[in-house]
Amino acid sequence: MIVVVVELGVNLRGVRRHNLALLLTSIRRAGGLSRIELAARSGLTQQAVSKIVPELIRAGLLDEFREPASGVGKPRTRLMIRPAARYALGVQLERDEVRAVRTDLLGVPTATVTRPLPSGFTPARAVSAIGECVARLCAGVDRSLVLGVGVGALGPLDHRSGMVLGATGLAGWDAVPLRALLAETVGLPVVLDKDTNAAAFAYLWRAETEVATAVVFVGTGLGAGLLIANTVYRGPRTNAGEFGHTTLAHDGPFCLCGRRGCLELLHNTAPDQRSAARLLGIGLADLVQLLDLERIVLAGRAVLAAPELYRDEARTQLAALLPLPRWQRIQVDIDDLGQDIVAIGAATEVLADFYAEPV
């Protein structure tokens, strides 16, 4: 009998956490809801909503706004996330710089800082630069409200253990416990993910989607974050999306990864932007066929330098190489989050952990 009571208590606590997270997430995604709308949206009873909402208000996570009167009856009160209730930090570790943002509880950037990195930088130098960025971003807010730091880094890496396994093209980056090193340096919880996965998560945070999507990130490297079945697909070893190291020319030049004719190498050494964009489009045709993708989002500094060119070349190559029927047409978009997409995505990974267990 005692065992049953204990298990029931655990289950009730689990239900409570689930319901708190469900209501908070529903309010965030809708941009604000009345209690009646919240019950309808969440599937919970109005009685359950009436019990949970005061707890979220006392925790300082929600604000109440009285809607203007429109006819007879008492105007509704709209519940909205209090943006300044918490903050998250997001970092992109590139081969030549650190980009970092601070976001509010809605994932909206409120501050940005960058630090250059020297060629061939060591893990210690990267940790130091990220630490400087974190200190700068924490200076303007109550540090007790900062939930943690998300880092989108070069791969390959192990998302679960927080270990960089061997960053391509960077000497001394084999088996680096980056998450642990950063947590010790900044004194905050740290989430580590591949930069491409963080970029994909930025899109998932804004709106859930069942559309099979690849967020193709073209920075100093080239990779893809995959949104499959409404989740970021990382693979069993958390290294899915190494799109840049697919072979485009089997007898091509050697890549830093040890293979020949990789898409990333050919793209980065192309004689001009149009040739680079064309090569990317050719590679995208293989990616679409492999995964049956419905949408491609082009992102990263190379794309942002010539967005229309990259979009048009991608569409041209997909149409030429994949003469698909109308029901298999591929949507190609340009990222609208800009240079901070990876840092924003990394920050929202921290926020997602908080929303899963808010109080």
C-alpha positions as CSV (number, residue, x, y, z in Angstrom):
1,M,0.0,0.0,0.0
2,I,2.8,2.4,0.8
3,V,4.4,1.8,-2.6
4,V,1.2,2.6,-4.3
5,V,0.8,5.9,-2.4
6,V,4.4,7.0,-3.3
7,E,3.9,6.2,-7.0
8,L,0.6,8.1,-7.0
9,G,2.4,11.1,-5.5
10,V,5.1,10.9,-8.2
11,N,2.4,10.7,-10.9
12,L,0.5,13.7,-9.5
13,R,3.7,15.8,-9.5
14,G,4.4,14.7,-13.0
15,V,0.8,15.7,-14.1
16,R,1.2,19.1,-12.3
17,R,4.5,19.8,-14.2
18,H,3.0,18.7,-17.5
19,N,-0.1,21.0,-17.0
20,L,2.0,24.0,-16.0
21,A,4.2,23.5,-19.1
22,L,1.2,22.9,-21.3
23,L,-0.5,26.2,-20.2
24,L,2.6,28.3,-20.4
25,T,3.5,27.0,-23.8
26,S,0.0,27.5,-25.1
27,I,0.0,31.1,-24.0
28,R,3.4,31.7,-25.6
29,R,2.5,30.2,-29.0
30,A,-0.8,32.1,-29.1
31,G,0.7,35.4,-28.1
32,G,-1.9,35.6,-25.2
33,L,-5.1,33.8,-24.2
34,S,-8.1,34.3,-22.0
35,R,-8.7,31.6,-19.4
36,I,-11.6,30.3,-21.5
37,E,-9.5,30.2,-24.6
38,L,-6.6,28.6,-22.6
39,A,-8.9,25.8,-21.5
40,A,-10.1,25.2,-25.0
41,R,-6.6,25.3,-26.5
42,S,-5.0,23.1,-23.8
43,G,-7.8,20.6,-23.4
44,L,-7.8,21.1,-19.7
45,T,-11.0,21.9,-17.7
46,Q,-11.7,25.5,-16.8
47,Q,-11.4,24.4,-13.1
48,A,-7.9,23.1,-13.7
49,V,-6.9,26.2,-15.5
50,S,-8.3,28.4,-12.7
51,K,-6.1,26.5,-10.2
52,I,-2.9,26.6,-12.3
53,V,-2.9,30.1,-13.6
54,P,-2.5,31.8,-10.2
55,E,0.6,29.7,-9.6
56,L,2.1,31.0,-12.8
57,I,1.2,34.6,-11.9
58,R,2.7,34.3,-8.4
59,A,5.9,32.9,-10.0
60,G,6.0,36.1,-12.1
61,L,5.8,34.4,-15.4
62,L,2.4,35.8,-16.5
63,D,0.8,39.2,-16.8
64,E,-2.9,39.9,-16.9
65,F,-4.4,42.5,-19.3
66,R,-8.0,43.5,-19.3
67,E,-9.4,43.5,-22.8
68,P,-11.5,46.6,-23.9
69,A,-15.2,46.2,-23.4
70,S,-17.1,45.2,-26.5
71,G,-20.8,45.1,-25.7
72,V,-22.5,43.7,-22.7
73,G,-20.8,41.4,-20.2
74,K,-17.6,41.6,-18.3
75,P,-14.5,42.0,-20.6
76,R,-12.1,39.1,-20.7
77,T,-8.7,39.2,-19.1
78,R,-5.9,38.1,-21.4
79,L,-2.9,36.2,-20.0
80,M,0.4,36.9,-21.6
81,I,4.0,35.8,-20.9
82,R,6.0,38.4,-19.0
83,P,9.1,38.7,-21.3
84,A,11.4,40.1,-18.6
85,A,10.6,37.2,-16.2
86,R,13.6,35.2,-17.4
87,Y,16.4,35.4,-19.9
88,A,18.5,33.0,-21.9
89,L,21.8,33.4,-23.6
90,G,22.7,31.9,-26.9
91,V,26.1,31.5,-28.5
92,Q,27.4,30.6,-32.0
93,L,31.0,29.3,-32.1
94,E,32.3,29.8,-35.6
95,R,35.7,29.3,-37.1
96,D,36.5,33.0,-36.9
97,E,34.2,34.5,-34.2
98,V,31.8,34.1,-31.3
99,R,28.4,35.6,-31.8
100,A,26.2,35.8,-28.7
101,V,22.7,37.0,-27.9
102,R,20.5,37.5,-24.8
103,T,16.8,36.8,-25.3
104,D,13.8,37.3,-23.1
105,L,11.4,34.6,-22.1
106,L,9.7,34.8,-25.5
107,G,13.0,34.2,-27.3
108,V,13.2,37.7,-28.6
109,P,16.8,39.0,-28.7
110,T,17.4,42.0,-26.4
111,A,21.2,42.3,-26.7
112,T,24.0,41.0,-29.0
113,V,27.7,40.9,-28.7
114,T,30.5,39.4,-30.8
115,R,34.2,38.5,-30.3
116,P,36.7,37.7,-33.0
117,L,38.7,34.5,-32.8
118,P,42.3,34.1,-34.2
119,S,43.0,31.5,-36.8
120,G,43.5,28.0,-35.3
121,F,42.1,29.1,-31.9
122,T,42.3,26.6,-29.0
123,P,39.5,25.4,-26.9
124,A,40.8,27.5,-24.0
125,R,40.6,30.6,-26.2
126,A,37.1,29.8,-27.3
127,V,36.0,29.3,-23.8
128,S,37.5,32.6,-22.7
129,A,35.8,34.5,-25.6
130,I,32.4,32.9,-24.8
131,G,33.0,33.8,-21.1
132,E,33.6,37.4,-22.1
133,C,30.4,37.5,-24.1
134,V,28.4,35.9,-21.3
135,A,29.7,38.5,-18.8
136,R,28.8,41.3,-21.1
137,L,25.3,40.1,-21.7
138,C,24.6,39.4,-18.0
139,A,25.8,42.9,-17.0
140,G,22.5,44.5,-17.9
141,V,20.1,42.1,-16.1
142,D,19.5,40.4,-12.8
143,R,21.8,37.3,-13.2
144,S,19.4,35.2,-11.0
145,L,16.9,35.5,-13.9
146,V,19.3,34.1,-16.5
147,L,18.4,30.5,-17.1
148,G,21.6,29.3,-18.9
149,V,23.7,29.4,-22.0
150,G,23.0,27.5,-25.2
151,V,25.9,27.0,-27.6
152,G,25.7,26.1,-31.2
153,A,29.2,24.8,-32.1
154,L,31.1,23.2,-34.9
155,G,30.7,19.5,-35.2
156,P,31.1,16.6,-35.0
157,L,29.9,16.7,-31.4
158,D,27.9,14.7,-28.9
159,H,24.8,16.7,-27.9
160,R,24.1,14.5,-24.9
161,S,27.5,14.4,-23.3
162,G,28.5,18.0,-24.3
163,M,31.7,16.8,-26.0
164,V,33.1,18.1,-29.2
165,L,34.5,15.0,-30.9
166,G,36.7,16.5,-33.6
167,A,35.7,19.9,-35.0
168,T,36.5,19.8,-38.7
169,G,39.5,21.9,-39.6
170,L,40.5,22.9,-36.1
171,A,43.6,21.3,-34.5
172,G,43.4,20.3,-30.9
173,W,39.6,20.0,-30.9
174,D,39.4,16.2,-30.4
175,A,37.3,15.0,-27.4
176,V,36.9,18.5,-25.9
177,P,34.4,18.6,-22.9
178,L,33.2,22.0,-24.0
179,R,29.9,22.0,-22.1
180,A,31.7,21.2,-18.8
181,L,34.4,23.7,-19.5
182,L,31.9,26.5,-20.2
183,A,29.7,25.6,-17.2
184,E,32.7,26.0,-14.9
185,T,33.7,29.2,-16.5
186,V,30.4,31.0,-16.7
187,G,28.7,29.5,-13.6
188,L,25.5,28.8,-15.5
189,P,23.8,25.7,-17.0
190,V,25.0,25.0,-20.5
191,V,23.4,23.3,-23.4
192,L,25.6,22.3,-26.3
193,D,24.4,21.5,-29.8
194,K,25.6,21.6,-33.4
195,D,25.3,25.0,-35.0
196,T,23.0,23.6,-37.7
197,N,20.7,21.9,-35.2
198,A,20.5,25.2,-33.2
199,A,19.5,27.0,-36.4
200,A,16.8,24.5,-37.1
201,F,15.5,24.8,-33.5
202,A,15.1,28.5,-34.0
203,Y,12.4,27.7,-36.6
204,L,10.8,25.0,-34.5
205,W,10.6,27.5,-31.5
206,R,8.6,30.0,-33.6
207,A,6.0,27.5,-34.9
208,E,5.6,23.7,-34.7
209,T,5.6,22.2,-38.2
210,E,4.9,18.8,-39.7
211,V,6.5,20.0,-43.0
212,A,9.8,18.1,-43.5
213,T,12.4,20.9,-43.6
214,A,16.1,21.3,-43.9
215,V,17.6,24.5,-42.6
216,V,20.8,24.7,-44.7
217,F,23.4,26.8,-43.0
218,V,26.2,28.2,-45.1
219,G,28.8,29.9,-43.0
220,T,32.5,29.1,-42.9
221,G,31.2,25.5,-43.1
222,L,28.1,24.0,-44.6
223,G,25.5,21.8,-43.0
224,A,21.8,21.1,-42.5
225,G,19.6,21.1,-39.5
226,L,16.7,18.7,-40.1
227,L,13.1,19.2,-38.9
228,I,11.4,15.9,-39.2
229,A,8.0,15.1,-37.7
230,N,7.9,18.3,-35.7
231,T,11.3,17.7,-34.0
232,V,15.0,18.4,-34.6
233,Y,16.4,15.1,-36.0
234,R,19.9,14.7,-34.6
235,G,20.5,11.0,-35.3
236,P,21.5,8.2,-32.8
237,R,25.0,9.8,-32.4
238,T,23.6,13.3,-32.6
239,N,25.5,14.0,-35.8
240,A,22.9,14.0,-38.5
241,G,23.1,16.8,-41.0
242,E,26.7,16.7,-42.1
243,F,25.5,17.8,-45.5
244,G,28.7,19.7,-46.4
245,H,30.7,16.5,-46.4
246,T,28.7,14.6,-49.0
247,T,30.7,13.8,-52.1
248,L,29.9,15.9,-55.2
249,A,33.1,14.9,-57.1
250,H,34.6,11.5,-56.3
251,D,38.0,12.5,-57.8
252,G,37.9,16.1,-56.6
253,P,40.3,17.9,-54.2
254,F,40.9,16.6,-50.7
255,C,38.7,18.1,-48.0
256,L,39.9,18.7,-44.4
257,C,37.6,15.9,-43.3
258,G,39.8,13.4,-45.3
259,R,37.5,12.8,-48.2
260,R,37.5,14.0,-51.8
261,G,35.2,16.4,-53.5
262,C,33.0,17.4,-50.6
263,L,30.2,19.9,-51.3
264,E,31.6,22.3,-48.6
265,L,35.0,22.4,-50.1
266,L,33.8,22.9,-53.7
267,H,31.3,25.6,-52.6
268,N,33.9,27.5,-50.5
269,T,36.5,27.4,-53.3
270,A,34.1,28.2,-56.2
271,P,35.4,31.0,-58.5
272,D,32.3,33.2,-57.9
273,Q,29.0,33.4,-56.0
274,R,26.9,32.1,-58.8
275,S,29.1,29.0,-59.2
276,A,29.0,28.5,-55.4
277,A,25.2,28.8,-55.3
278,R,24.8,26.5,-58.3
279,L,26.9,23.8,-56.5
280,L,24.8,24.1,-53.4
281,G,21.7,23.7,-55.5
282,I,23.1,20.5,-57.1
283,G,23.8,19.2,-53.6
284,L,20.3,20.1,-52.4
285,A,18.7,17.9,-55.1
286,D,20.4,14.8,-53.4
287,L,19.3,16.0,-50.0
288,V,15.7,16.4,-51.1
289,Q,15.6,12.9,-52.7
290,L,17.2,11.3,-49.7
291,L,14.8,12.7,-47.1
292,D,11.7,13.5,-49.2
293,L,11.9,17.1,-48.0
294,E,9.1,19.6,-48.5
295,R,10.9,22.8,-47.6
296,I,14.4,24.2,-47.6
297,V,15.5,27.3,-45.7
298,L,18.8,28.8,-46.8
299,A,20.7,30.6,-44.0
300,G,24.2,31.7,-43.1
301,R,26.6,34.5,-44.0
302,A,27.2,33.3,-47.6
303,V,23.5,33.2,-48.3
304,L,22.9,36.6,-46.7
305,A,25.5,38.1,-48.9
306,A,23.5,37.2,-52.0
307,P,20.1,35.8,-50.9
308,E,18.2,36.1,-54.2
309,L,21.0,34.5,-56.1
310,Y,21.1,31.5,-53.8
311,R,17.4,31.1,-53.7
312,D,17.1,31.3,-57.5
313,E,19.9,28.9,-58.2
314,A,18.5,26.5,-55.7
315,R,15.1,26.6,-57.4
316,T,16.7,26.3,-60.8
317,Q,18.8,23.2,-59.9
318,L,16.0,21.5,-58.1
319,A,13.7,22.0,-61.1
320,A,16.3,20.7,-63.5
321,L,17.5,17.7,-61.5
322,L,14.2,16.8,-59.9
323,P,11.4,17.2,-62.5
324,L,8.8,16.4,-59.8
325,P,5.0,16.4,-60.2
326,R,3.2,19.3,-58.7
327,W,2.4,17.5,-55.5
328,Q,6.1,17.0,-54.8
329,R,7.2,20.7,-55.3
330,I,9.8,22.0,-53.0
331,Q,9.5,25.3,-51.1
332,V,12.7,27.2,-51.0
333,D,12.9,30.2,-48.6
334,I,15.6,32.6,-47.3
335,D,16.1,32.7,-43.6
336,D,14.6,35.8,-42.0
337,L,16.5,35.6,-38.6
338,G,19.7,36.9,-40.0
339,Q,23.3,36.5,-38.7
340,D,22.2,35.5,-35.2
341,I,20.0,32.5,-36.2
342,V,22.4,30.0,-34.6
343,A,22.7,32.0,-31.4
344,I,19.0,32.6,-31.2
345,G,18.3,28.9,-31.7
346,A,20.8,27.9,-29.0
347,A,19.1,30.3,-26.6
348,T,15.7,28.9,-27.4
349,E,16.9,25.4,-26.6
350,V,17.6,26.7,-23.0
351,L,14.1,28.3,-23.0
352,A,12.5,25.1,-24.1
353,D,14.0,23.2,-21.1
354,F,12.5,25.9,-18.8
355,Y,9.1,25.7,-20.4
356,A,9.1,22.0,-20.0
357,E,9.4,22.5,-16.2
358,P,8.7,26.2,-15.4
359,V,8.1,26.2,-11.7
